[in-house]
Amino acid sequence: MIAVPARTDRTATSPLGRASPLVTLSVAVSWLVALATTTDARPPLLVAAVAILAAAVLGRVAPRDLARGLAPLWLAALTVGLFNALLSPANADPSAVVFAEIGPIRLTVPAIQAGGALALRVVAIVAVGVGWSRVTDPTHLADALVQQARLPDRFAYGALAALQAIPWLADDLAALREARRIRGLRASWHPRVLVGLLVLAVRRADRLAVAMDARGFATAGRTRYREVPWLPLDALVAVGGVAVLAAILALR
């Protein structure tokens, strides 16, 4: 079953939960951009540690939820690091220090360092993404995009509707496969299943568009059910993000 993670009430009332999603998103993006400018192993470690601690302490995200989000992607980081170490051009350098040599496979210390740096960068990216997604509510983000970033209602709330439609696609897929099984047909992947899923998605999108038009989206003078003001807390989060960004640049 595909599901969009929903934050708890404890996380919603936390400092990061009450801060503007635009500020936390800007901080996260600035950290990731800074990581792209270095191959040192220390900045990714700093970013990963700060992101996990911030989500757990300032975002009040349960450690179990963080572990559940991080667990499947640690394997990806290890895989990226291992393959980059094995396929690194440094292994062909005869002057490089050899760490291990198994048959035709030659693994040097510079290759391990390069692969480890890439693995740590993946870990940092995953930590930032999981931490930010656990403390950010999609509806709060859409409201902030409309009220603070002045994006069109159709764009912001249309993206929110598309995100919330992901579980519906999973339910439609399960229903289509069960219908084929009842008819005695193969219930595994089949082009007709994808066609049926596309038809159902188009119908849902049409109903959502009519519902948004009926509620007056993209018309002038609409009132807001949830106000998203700028808070002093946003400035504190931004200052903390800039401090970590300065540390990243200093460690390069």
Rosetta blueprint (number, residue, H / E / L):
1 M L
2 I L
3 A L
4 V L
5 P L
6 A L
7 R L
8 T L
9 D H
10 R H
11 T H
12 A H
13 T L
14 S L
15 P H
16 L H
17 G H
18 R H
19 A L
20 S L
21 P H
22 L H
23 V H
24 T H
25 L H
26 S H
27 V H
28 A H
29 V H
30 S H
31 W H
32 L H
33 V H
34 A H
35 L H
36 A L
37 T L
38 T L
39 T L
40 D L
41 A L
42 R H
43 P H
44 P H
45 L H
46 L H
47 V H
48 A H
49 A H
50 V H
51 A H
52 I H
53 L H
54 A H
55 A H
56 A H
57 V H
58 L H
59 G L
60 R L
61 V L
62 A L
63 P H
64 R H
65 D H
66 L H
67 A H
68 R H
69 G H
70 L H
71 A H
72 P H
73 L H
74 W H
75 L H
76 A H
77 A H
78 L H
79 T H
80 V H
81 G H
82 L H
83 F H
84 N H
85 A H
86 L H
87 L L
88 S L
89 P H
90 A H
91 N H
92 A H
93 D L
94 P L
95 S L
96 A L
97 V L
98 V E
99 F E
100 A E
101 E E
102 I E
103 G L
104 P L
105 I E
106 R E
107 L E
108 T E
109 V H
110 P H
111 A H
112 I H
113 Q H
114 A H
115 G H
116 G H
117 A H
118 L H
119 A H
120 L H
121 R H
122 V H
123 V H
124 A H
125 I H
126 V H
127 A H
128 V H
129 G H
130 V H
131 G H
132 W H
133 S H
134 R H
135 V H
136 T L
137 D L
138 P H
139 T H
140 H H
141 L H
142 A H
143 D H
144 A H
145 L H
146 V H
147 Q H
148 Q L
149 A L
150 R L
151 L L
152 P L
153 D H
154 R H
155 F H
156 A H
157 Y H
158 G H
159 A H
160 L H
161 A H
162 A H
163 L H
164 Q H
165 A L
166 I H
167 P H
168 W H
169 L H
170 A H
171 D H
172 D H
173 L H
174 A H
175 A H
176 L H
177 R H
178 E H
179 A H
180 R H
181 R H
182 I H
183 R L
184 G L
185 L L
186 R L
187 A L
188 S L
189 W L
190 H L
191 P H
192 R H
193 V H
194 L H
195 V H
196 G H
197 L H
198 L H
199 V H
200 L H
201 A H
202 V H
203 R H
204 R H
205 A H
206 D H
207 R H
208 L H
209 A H
210 V H
211 A H
212 M H
213 D H
214 A H
215 R L
216 G L
217 F L
218 A L
219 T L
220 A L
221 G L
222 R L
223 T L
224 R L
225 Y L
226 R L
227 E L
228 V L
229 P L
230 W L
231 L L
232 P H
233 L H
234 D H
235 A H
236 L H
237 V H
238 A H
239 V H
240 G H
241 G H
242 V H
243 A H
244 V H
245 L H
246 A H
247 A H
248 I H
249 L H
250 A H
251 L L
252 R L
